[in-house]
Amino acid sequence: MARVETRDGIGLYAEAHGDGVPVVLSCGLCTTSENWRPNVAPLVAAGLRVVLWDYRGHGRSDAPDDAAAYSLAHVVDDLARVLEWAAPAEEAVVGGLSFGGLASLHLALTRPELVRALLLIDTGPGFKNPKAQARWQAMVERTASLAETKGMRAFVDSKASATAIGQYPERPAQRAAADAIAAQVPHGIAHFARHIAGPADPVIDELKQIDFPSLVLVGERDEGYLAAAEVMQSRLPHATRVTIPSAGHLVNLDEPAAFEAAVIDFVRGLTG
């Protein structure tokens, strides 16, 4: 475990496990690094170095009060600093779920020297259509308002739980993930939602520039992201798509063995 300091002096929680090819995993909005916990040991046993971290405003990272401390540029630079801490002078497999995938795409476009490959999990390239973007921002605002007015336990106990801890909330790993989400400070989540995740710039027109091997993973039941997975598969120059049967938005928690097998096969393919 480590505290990684950002350019503006904020402390980020990060941890690294194992040796071998570094694989950094970024979370979806409102969730924490605990969402990846059940996947760490199997990936490490397969010879990967697994890097987890919490965004600013999330998990065990600092949550500044000032809304000006929250921007997509901050997040991309934060991710770069975590990579430089965990894998200095190495290219990494940069991966993320939902917003974490979009952040990974932005890193690949702005700091390509840090990237070996991309792992894009139940995510999309953002919304170019103004109406779709407006719907997304309205949903994000509802999340921010719920966090502020009722707290993070109310969020994780709401119908949003399917996109926060998956289809099986009774499992021990999902309960641990839910407890970590509930422990977060609401203002950090609200600022992140309103100033980063909601207005995040789309990259759909830039996908053809991303010249890295890319694994596009999507849950069979994640209807909101099946079309996005098709778009990324068709536009990324070196993309492979894997659909995980029976999984929803949280593929790594719904069907961990299938998720881990897909990631391990992909990373091993990079090294021949």
N, C-alpha and C positions, 0 to 999 in steps of 0.2 A: 504494500500500500504506500501511496505517496501523495504529497501535496505538490501539484504542478502550478507554478505561478504564471499568470497571464501577463500580457503586455501592460495591462492597466492595474496590475497588482491584486487581482482576485485569485483566491486559492481554489484549484480544481482537484477533486478527488479522482485518483487513478490507481489502477493496480495492474500488474503483469504476471502471467503464469507460464511456466514452461520455457522451452527453447525452440529453435527452428524458425520457420517463416513467421514473421509477426502478422497477426490478424487483429485489427482494432475494430471493436463492435460499438456502435453508437445507438442509443435508444430512440424510441418514439417519444413524442411530446408527452409530458406529464409522468413518464416512467423513469426508472433508475437503473443503474448497473446491475441491481439485484435481478432484473428480468432475464439476464444471461446466465445466472448462477448455475442452473442445472446443466448447461452446455459446456462449462469450462473443463471439467475433468475429462470427458470423452475427447474433446479437441486436443487437450494437452497430451493425453495418452497416444494420440495419433501423430504426435511430433510437432504440433503447432505452438507458437507463443501467442497466448490470448491476452489481449489488452482491453480492459474495461475502463470506463470513465463516466462521470456525471457532468452534464452541461452546467454552466453557471445557472443558478436559480433552481437546480435540481439536486436530488439525492443528498450526498454529503459534501457537495461543493458549496462555496459561498453563494449567497443570494443577496446581491446588493439592492439597496432600497431605491437607488436612482434609476429611473427608466432609461436614461441615456446610456447606461451600461449594457443595454441589451440591443444587439443588432446582429444580422447575419454575418457581417464582416468579423465581428467579435467571435462568433462561434467557429467560423472557418479558421481563424488564427488560433483559437483555443485548441482545436483539433490538431492543428499542425504542431503546437507545442507539446501536446500529449505524445504524438508520434516521435518527436525529437527526443523526448525523455525516455520512451519505452524502446525505441529502435534507432539510436543515433547512427547516422550515416548509412541507414538501410532503407530500402523501399519496402512498403508494407501493403498487405491486402487490406484495403479500407472498406469497411462494411457498415451497414446500418439498416434499421427497420423503420419504415414510415418516414418521419422527418429525418431520421438518421441517414437514410439513403439519399435524400435530397442534399443534406449537408455534405455527404461523401462526394456527390457529383460536383458540387461547388468547389470542394477541395481539389478534385481531379483537374478542374479547369483553371484554378488559380495557382496551385502548387503541385504541378505534375511530377516534379522531381522526387516527391515523397511517396508516390503511388506505384505499386507493382501491378495491382489488379483491383477490381471493384466487386463487392458483394452487396447486391441491391435487393433488399428483403421487403416484400409487401410495401412497395414504395412507388413513387412516380416522379416525373420531371417537373412538377409544379403545374400551375394553371395559366395557360396563355389566354383562354377565353375569359373576358371580363365577367360574364355572368357566373361562370363556374368559380372564378376567384372570389366573387362576392359571396357566394354560398359557403365557400370554405371559410372565409373570414368571419361570417356570421356564426358558424359552428364553433370556431375557435373562441369567439367572444363569449359564447354561452359557457364554454369550459372555463374561461378566465373568471367569469362572473360567479359560477358555481363554486370555484375554489375560494374566491374572496368572501362570499356570503355564507357558505356552509362548511368550508374546510375540505381538506383533501380526503378525509375518510368518507365524506359524503360523495365525493367524486368517484372513488374506487368502488363504492357500494351502489352506484347508479347504473343505468343501462350502458354507460360508457365502459363498464368493466370488461366487456368482450374485446375492446380494442386496447385495453390496458394490461390485462392478465390472461386473456384467452377464454376458451370455451369451457374450461374445467376448473372453476374457482375453488373447488374442494380439494384439489391436490396440494400436497405440502409445499412444493416449489411455488405454486401460484399464490398460496396464502402468504408465503414469505415476501413475494414480490408486492402483494397488496399492502402488507404492513409497511414496507419501505416507501411505497407511494404515499400512503396515508401520513407518514411522518414528515413529509416535506412542508416547507413554509409556503403558504398560499401566495404571498406577494411575488415570490420568485417565479412561480409557475405562471401567474397572471401576466407579469411583465414579459416573460419569454413568449407566451402565446400571442400577446398583442403586438409585440415589436419585432419578433423574429419569425415564428412559425406562420402566423397569419399572413403577413405581407411578403413572405419570401419570394424572391424573383424566380420565375420559371427558367429552365435550361433546355426546353424541348428543342429549340433551334440550334443549340450547341452540341447536342448528343453526338452528331457525326464527327465532331472534333476529338472525341474522347477515344484515344487510340490504345486502350488497355483491354486485356481480357476481362470480361464482365459476366458474372453469374447473376441472372435475374431469377430470384426465388419468389414464389407466390403461393398462398394457400388456395386450395381448390374452392373453398367456401368464402373467400375474401372477395366478394362481388365488386366492391368499390375499387379494387386494384387490379383485377384481371385485365381490363382494357389497358391500363397503364403499363402493365408488364408486356403486353403485346407491342405497344408503341416503343418501349425501350429496346425490346428484342429486335425490332425492325430497323431502328435508327442507330443503335450503337454498332460500330463496325465489327466488334469481336464479342458478340453477346451469345450466351447460352441460356436458355430458359428451362427451369425445372418447376413443375407444379406439384405441390405436396398434397397427396390425397387426404381428404377428411379434415384438413387444417383450415382455420380461419385466418384472421389478421396476424395473430401471434403464432406463426408457424413454429418457432423455436420452442415454445411452451406447449402448444397443442400436440405436436408430433416431433418431439425432440430427436428421436433416433433417425428419422428420415431427414430432418434438417441437418444434423451432424454429418450423416453419410454424404449428403450433397456437397457440403462445404469441404469435407476432407477430400473427396474425389476431385473437386475443382482445384484446390490448392496443390494436391499432388500432381495434377496435370500441368501446373505451372513449372514444376521442377523437373518434368520429364520422367 
